[in-house]
Structure formats: structure tokens, C-alpha cells
Amino acid sequence: MIEVPVISQYTFAFTLQPSANSGLVTYWLVGVQNDKVVIKKPITETNFILQMQGKQYSKANLEGVNLFEKIEMDDCFYNYNDKNSTCHPLALYKLDDLWTLRYKRNPECQEGCIEADGMRIHGLAANKAYPSLAQMEILSNYNVNHHTDFFFGENMFKIFSDINNPEWNSAYAAAK
């Protein structure tokens, strides 16, 4: 008989691992037990945003509150696709820019590509397709020890904030 783990909580997560349904970053609903991910279900970026906003039911947001507002994230971080948005696409790092933690250059725009308006081209990673050891040391503060590990719970919210802190951003980019 297969033993199903008892989940103490569900939470949102992301990995710096590309997938067919979400692009350069994969979004997840995860079950956590003893601070370890034991159940994982990929979700689209759109569903991730809607569930985080409390606009769509989620086991990770049973109260239906806007978790972005709760952690005081600028709505440009997650609302950048809104046609009525006044957000400048490169004014700050957005949810869609988390790939920069892993890549030196946007894999969707290799040398010679024609840049789309507002597309971030340069990443923060020291290497072409993964962070340097010094950058991984920084990411270990978020309980991420390999570039494919999950950012989840409070550590995920912290990286959302930190990626837009100019000092943190510079330190991460400089870590070779």
C-alpha cells in the first residue's frame, strides 16, 4: 500500500526550471511537511497570480486574500500584463523576470534576436545557464541549494522583495 504524506500546509512555490506550460520559471502549488516539499503540482503563471491574489480558489490561500498586497509588493510586480497598467516594463523586476537569477542572458532572445519592447535581455547570473557558486551561496539564504530547488513559503516572498532591492541586486550580480 502506498503511504500518502500528511501535509501540514500548502503553499506557493517557483523553480528556476523551464517548462512547457510556464516558460523560463515554473510555478507550483506545493505541500510542505517538516519544511520539505513532499507534494508538488505545477500551475500556470496566470493561475499562480490569480491564486496569490485570492481571485481563484487555492489550497495555499484558503482565506482568499491578496498575498501580494499582504507582503506589500508593488502591483507592477505581478500585474504587468494588465492593459490598463501604468507599469513601465523595465522599471523594476517582475514575476516574469525571475529567470534573471539563473541566466546571464534571456534564453528566449539569444544573440541576434530582435528584442520585444519592454523585454529584459540581460540576466543577473554569472554563467550562461546557471548561477555561480557565490550566487548559489546567496540563494542558500532562501533554502535553495541548487538552481532547480523550490523557492517556497516565506523564502519565496523574501526573494520577491529582494530582487528589487538595488543593493541586493548589485551584490548578486557581482557575486562571481
Long-range contacts (C-beta under 8 A, 24 or more apart in sequence): 5-31, 5-33, 5-38, 5-39, 6-33, 7-31, 7-32, 7-33, 7-38, 7-39, 8-32, 8-33, 8-34, 9-60, 10-58, 10-59, 10-60, 11-60, 11-152, 11-153, 11-156, 12-48, 12-51, 12-52, 12-58, 12-60, 12-61, 12-67, 12-152, 12-156, 13-37, 13-40, 13-150, 13-151, 13-152, 13-153, 13-156, 14-48, 14-98, 14-150, 14-151, 14-152, 14-156, 15-148, 15-149, 15-150, 15-151, 16-98, 16-99, 16-101, 16-102, 16-147, 16-148, 17-147, 17-148, 18-107, 23-96, 23-99, 23-108, 24-98, 24-99, 24-102, 24-103, 24-106, 24-107, 24-108, 25-96, 25-98, 25-99, 28-150, 28-152, 29-58, 29-59, 29-60, 30-60, 30-150, 30-152, 32-152, 32-153, 35-143, 37-150, 37-152, 40-150, 45-95, 45-96, 48-95, 49-78, 49-95, 52-78, 53-78, 67-157, 71-157, 71-160, 71-161, 73-160, 73-161, 74-164, 77-160, 77-164, 88-118, 89-117, 89-118, 89-119, 89-120, 90-118, 90-120, 92-164, 93-120, 93-163, 93-164, 93-169, 95-160, 97-163, 98-159, 98-163, 99-123, 100-124, 100-125, 100-163, 101-125, 101-131, 101-135, 101-139, 101-147, 101-159, 101-163, 101-172, 102-129, 102-130, 102-131, 102-147, 103-128, 103-129, 104-128, 104-129, 124-169, 124-172, 124-173, 126-175, 126-176, 132-175, 132-176, 134-175, 134-176, 135-172, 135-175, 137-175, 138-171, 138-172, 138-175
